[in-house]
Amino acid sequence: MKKLTIIGIIFLLITGFNNSSFNKNIEEGKEAITNKEFIKAKDLFKKAVDKKSDDKEARALYKQSEILLEVIKLKEENNFQEAAQLCKNINNTDSEDHIIKLVAEEIENECNKYLNDSKEYEENLNERINEGKMLMNSGNYSKAKEIFNQIIKEIESIDVYYLQLDEVKNYLDICENK
């Protein structure tokens, strides 16, 4: 009977330690998210899942942290559309705690703002190119050259505008040869 009691006490101590360690990992993971230490958070949530693989919240936080790291990578690579879309996946992952969802929402808003600003800039850019073309077609080459030179200065170091850059350079060549 003594052996059974000792084994029971040891089991309770191990279980209690495991629960304590599990809770500590979850709390430290949340704190890491707050401190923008996303890799550390993912590792801590993974440890929690390893301790209690049947815990729905731990699995949800771990999955969200994995997706969040991918979102951050996409954003750093200027893949704003994909990053914003992945943020929706984080929000669709069922968890009681919204700490990662709030970070994802913030990043999604940043990505959408960038995309909207880019769209507006590109529309404005195309309007200015058309204005330069109209000036060129009406024979006002000096004013057209000013517009084209200004556009070239703005976009020559921005890779996504390579088509517009080639177009503007061609128009500038036409203006300079008139």
N, C-alpha and C positions, 0 to 999 in steps of 0.2 A: 504494500500500500504506500509505503514511503517513496519507493521508486516512482510510482505512478504520480504522486503528488509533486515530486521534484521535476519530473518530465513535464507535467502540466504547468508548473511555475516557469520553467525554462521556455516552454512554448509561448506562454503569455508575454514573457519578457521579449522574446524575439519578435513576436507579432506587434507588440507595443513599439519596439524600436523601429520596425519596418514602417508602421503607420506614422511614427514621428518623422522618420527620414523622408517618407513620401510627402507628407505635408510640408516639410521644410523645402523639399525640391520644388513643389508647386509655388510656394510663397516666394522663394528666391528667384524662380523663373519669372514670376509676375514683376518682381522688383527689377530684374534685368531688362524686361520690356520697358518699364518706366525709365530706366537709365539708357535706353537705346542700345543695349548690349544683346542684340538679337541672336547671335550665334550661341552665346552663353545661355540665353533663355531656352533655345531649342534643346540644347544638351541637358539642361535641368529638367525640362518636360519629358525628355526621352528617358531619363533616369527614373522619373516618377512612373512612367508607363511600364518600364521594366520591373518596377516593384509591384505595381498593381495594373496588370494588363487589362483587367475588366473594368477599370474606372473610366467611365464615359467622358468626364470632364478633362482628365489628364490626356486622354487620346485626342480630344478636340483641340486642346491647347497646343499639343505637340504638332498636330496636322496644320493648325493655323500658323504656328511659328515656322514650319517648313515652307509654307506658301509665302509667308511674309518675306523670308530670305530671297525667294525667287522674284518676288515683286521688286524688292530693293535692287537686285541685280539687273532686272529689266530696265528699271528707271535709270540706273547708272549708265546703261548702254543706250539710253535715249529711246527705248522702246515703250513710249508712254501709253500707247493704245493697249498693248498687251498687259502692261502693268496695271492699268485701270481695270481691265477685264478680270485679271486675277484677284484684285481686291474684292470683287463681288463674290468670288469663291470663298474668301475668308469670311465674309458676312453671312454666307449661306451655311457655314459650318456651325452646327448647333453646340453652343457652349453657354454656360451660365455667366461666366465672366466676360465682360466686353472690352478688356484692356487691349487685346490684339486687334479687335474690330475697330476700336477708336484710332489706332495707329494706321490701319488699312484705310479707313475713311479719310484720314488726313492726307495720306499719300495719293489716294484716288482723286481727291479734290485738287491736289497739286498737279497731277498728270492731266486732268481734264482742263484745268486753267491753262497749262502750257499748250495743250492741243488747240484750245479755243484761241489763244493769243497767236499761235502759229497760223491758224486758218485766217484770222483777221489780217495778219501781216502779209500773208501770201496774196490775199485779195487786194490789199493796198499796193503791193508790189506789182501785181498784174495791171492794176489801173494806171500806175505810173509808167509802166512799159508801153501800154496803149497810148498814153498821153504823148510819150516821146515819139512813137510811131506816127501819130497824127501830125505832130509838129514837123517831123521829117517829111511826111507826105505833102505837107503844105509848103515845104521849102524853107522852113525855119530851122536850118541845120544847127546853128549855134545854140539855140535853146534846147534842142533835142540832145545835142552833145552834153550839155550841162546835166540834164536828167540822167542820161545813160552813164556818165562818169560817176555821178552820185550813187546810182544803183550798184555799179561795179564795186565801189568802195565798201558799200554795205554788205554785199553778199559774196564777195570773192573768197572769203575764208569759211563760208558755211556750205558744207558738202551737199546738203539736201537741195540747194538751189542751183546745182550745176547746169541744169537745162536752161533756166532763165539767164544764167550768167553767159552761156554760149550765145543765146539769142541776143542779149543786149550787146555783147561784143561785136556780133555781126552787124547790128544796126549802127553801132559806133563807127565801125570801119566804113560803112556806107556814107555816114555823115562826114567823116574826115576826108573822104575822096570826092566830095562835092564842092 
